[in-house]
């Protein structure tokens, strides 16, 4: 997400909300239920010691109410899973928030089983509501996100100092029409 107006204030507000959430010791109270039997919570944040304009951390999420039997690779035996229906495999989704002179950016790891940008924005908006209520203020802002593309993608890749390999995904409709989505030839 980015916010062009009152960048310093926006960054401080976001940091305050994140500190408020991480200060809640009861992990269940930090959780938010998502669709499809999934939940998420903010697990950890860190305000960078060297650069106070950067916040890093990660969310944890899990899909519950799914408990297939386990198969042993060595013996071929099958047994019931000891996992409770309320449990799920923990997934981490890392993030970084950076303030520049003009904008506040959120960089979110893409993890197929982790949380999405929409879920993070929904989570932070809900947390902001509770934070503002706890300090007896009204909610003066909401978070939004925008996908940002650069005019010269290849030039931007060349300017990055730490990128060694990049995988570029594109919608097949860009090559022609909707019918290409039924084909795997351009995957």
N, C-alpha and C positions, 0 to 999 in steps of 0.2 A: 504494500500500500504506500501511498505517498500523500503528503499533505503540504501544500505550498504556502498556506497562510499561517503565520505565527509558528514557524518551525520549532523554535526553542521551547515554546509553551507546549506544543503537541508532543514533543519528545519527552519532556518532563512528566506530562500527564500519562503517557504510555508507560514510562518507567515506574511511576507511582502505582498504576494499576497492576503491573506485573509484580512489584514488591508486595502489594496488598495480597494478591493471590498466593504467592509463594510463602507468605507469612501465616497462612492458614495451615495449621499443623495436621488437622484431620484430612487425610487424603481424599476420603469420600466427599467431603465438602468442596473440594477443588474440582470435582468431576462434573462433566456435562454429558448427558445421554445424547447419542447420535442415532440416526436411522440405521436400520438393518442390524439390530442387536449389537451395537457398538457404543463405546464410551471413550472419553478422552479427558486428560487433565494436564495442566502445566506442571511439569516435574521439577525443572530447575532453571534459574536465570543467573546471569553473571554480568555485571556492568564492568567492562574492560578496564583494568587498572591503568594501562598505558594510554588508552584512548577512551575518554569518558563519553564519546559520541557513539559508542558501539555497545549494544546489549546482545548477548548470546544466550542460548538455552535450548531446551527441548521439551516437547510434549510426549506423553505416553498415551497410547490408545490400545484397545483390545476389542476383539469381536468375541462375544460370549454366546451362550446357549447353543453351542455346537460342540459335540463330543463324539467324533467317530472312533471306532476301534483302532487299536495300534497293531501294526504288523512288524514282526521282528525280521530284520534283513538276514540275519545269520541262520535262524532256525525255521523261518517261514511261518511261525506260530502267530496266531491272532489272539488278542486279549482285549477286554474292555479298558477304556481309558480311565485312569484314576481321577482325571480332572473333574471338578465340580462344574455344573452347568453355568454357574455365576462367574466362572473363570475364563480367561482367554489368553492367548499368547501375546505378551507385551511387545508393542512396536514403538520404536522411537522415531520422532520426526524433529530434526534439528532446525533451528532458525537463527537468524541474526537480524538485528535492527540497527540501522545506521542513520545518523543525522548528518546532513551536509548543510551548507549555508542556505540552501533553498528548499530542501525536501527532506522527508523522513521515509526511508526505504525499509521494507521487510523482505528478506530473502528466506525462502522456505524450501527445505529439502523435499524432493519428490520421492515418495516412498509408496509403492503400490498398495501396501497394507496400512500405511500410516494415515495421518490426517491431511486434509486438503486445505487450500487457502480459504475457501468458503467456510469451512468448519472453524478455522482459526479466527477469522473475522467475527463469526457468530459468537464464538467463545469469549473473545476479548470484549465485544459489545455487551454481552451479558455480564461479564466481570466488571466492566466499567459502571454499569447500572448499580451493582451491589457495592462497589467501592464508593461511588458518589453518595449513595444512601447512608453508608457507614460514617461519612464525614458531614452528613446533613447538607449536601449540595444537590442541585439538580444536574442531570447529565447534559453538559454543554456541547458534546461532540459525539459523533459516531465514526467508526472506521469504515473505510471502503478500500477496495484495491483496484488497480488498473494493470493490465498487461502492457508492458512497454516494449516496443520494438525500435530498433535504430534503423536509420536510413541505409547505412552501409554495413551490413552484418559482418561481412568478411573482414572489413577494416577494423571493426570493433574486436573481433577475435584476435587479430594480429596484435592489437594494442595490449591485450591481457598478458601479464607477465607469467602467471602460474598455470595457464591452461595449456595442456599438452595434447589432449584428445577431446573432441567435441562430437556428440551425436546430435544430429539435427533431425527433428521430426516435423512433418508437415502434413496437412490435410490433403488427401488425394484429389479432393475437389479442385484444388489449385491447378492441377494438371489438365482438367477437362470439366467433367460434370459429375453429378451425384452417382451415376452408375459405376464409376470407378471405385466407389466404396465397397462394391461387391467383389472386387478383385483383390488378390493378394500380390499381384505382380509388382506393385510399386511400394510394397512395405519396406 
